[in-house]
Amino acid sequence: EQIDLHRRKLEASGERAERRREQQLDWMNSMLHERLVARFEQDPEVARRRVDVEAAVLAGDMTPSTAVEILLAE
């Protein structure tokens, strides 16, 4: 009963609809990020270059931010 009352209050104020819109936007952005990362990781040139860049980061020869910029440039 309390849950129904709370839901009705949220609906009456428009807050429930606003939360739903924000949730839809969050889902969209999450899917976009997942697909962008998947495409990035499937690129053969990026995969090849990533091995070298990761080794340079592990060796301390390259900063992570530089490594990211190099991979994104691929």
C-alpha positions as CSV (number, residue, x, y, z in Angstrom):
1,E,0.0,0.0,0.0
2,Q,2.8,2.4,0.9
3,I,4.6,1.5,-2.4
4,D,1.5,2.3,-4.4
5,L,1.1,5.6,-2.6
6,H,4.7,6.5,-3.3
7,R,4.3,5.6,-6.9
8,R,1.2,7.7,-7.3
9,K,2.9,10.7,-5.7
10,L,5.8,10.3,-8.1
11,E,3.5,10.0,-11.1
12,A,1.4,13.0,-10.0
13,S,4.5,15.2,-9.6
14,G,5.9,14.1,-13.0
15,E,9.0,12.8,-11.2
16,R,8.4,9.2,-12.3
17,A,8.3,10.2,-15.9
18,E,11.4,12.3,-15.6
19,R,13.3,9.4,-14.0
20,R,12.2,7.2,-16.8
21,R,13.4,9.6,-19.4
22,E,16.8,9.9,-17.6
23,Q,17.0,6.1,-17.4
24,Q,16.4,5.8,-21.2
25,L,19.2,8.3,-21.8
26,D,21.5,6.4,-19.5
27,W,20.7,3.2,-21.3
28,M,21.4,4.8,-24.7
29,N,24.7,6.2,-23.5
30,S,25.7,2.8,-22.0
31,M,24.9,1.0,-25.3
32,L,26.8,3.6,-27.3
33,H,29.9,3.2,-25.1
34,E,29.7,-0.6,-25.3
35,R,29.5,-0.5,-29.1
36,L,32.2,2.1,-29.5
37,V,34.6,0.1,-27.3
38,A,33.7,-3.1,-29.2
39,R,34.4,-1.5,-32.6
40,F,37.6,0.0,-31.3
41,E,38.8,-3.4,-29.9
42,Q,37.9,-5.2,-33.1
43,D,40.0,-3.0,-35.3
44,P,43.1,-5.0,-36.4
45,E,45.4,-2.0,-36.5
46,V,44.4,-0.9,-33.0
47,A,44.9,-4.5,-31.8
48,R,48.4,-4.6,-33.3
49,R,49.4,-1.3,-32.0
50,R,47.8,-1.9,-28.6
51,V,50.4,-4.7,-27.8
52,D,53.2,-2.2,-28.2
53,V,51.6,0.6,-26.4
54,E,50.7,-1.6,-23.4
55,A,54.2,-2.8,-23.2
56,A,55.5,0.7,-23.2
57,V,53.1,1.7,-20.4
58,L,54.1,-1.4,-18.4
59,A,57.8,-0.5,-18.9
60,G,57.2,3.0,-17.7
61,D,58.3,4.4,-21.1
62,M,54.8,5.9,-21.9
63,T,52.1,7.5,-19.8
64,P,48.6,6.0,-19.9
65,S,47.2,9.3,-21.3
66,T,49.8,9.2,-24.2
67,A,48.9,5.6,-24.8
68,V,45.2,6.4,-25.1
69,E,45.9,9.3,-27.5
70,I,48.1,7.0,-29.7
71,L,45.4,4.3,-29.8
72,L,42.6,6.7,-30.5
73,A,44.7,8.2,-33.4
74,E,44.8,4.7,-35.0
